């Protein structure tokens, strides 16, 4: 399925990290929002939109990387899976504190 999304280029994903990336990131983002008590307002929705856009950019860049001989390592994908939601929630918390 992912190879079809990526323009037919075979993507080296031995552990399925790229395949589970969107679901994991959205779940982690939602859990972090619940944990910090953010109501689903426009900031949380904008963060979710930013997360989805980052996933689309990654999926669009993967075939280009495969064609040039660069493929992401599993640790890089897993690091991005955790880092992106954490950064978005940290920015929301920082913005909320600066408004007080």
Secondary structure as UniProt FT lines:
FT   HELIX           2..5
FT   TURN            6..8
FT   TURN            14..15
FT   HELIX           17..36
FT   HELIX           42..67
FT   TURN            68..69
FT   HELIX           74..99
//
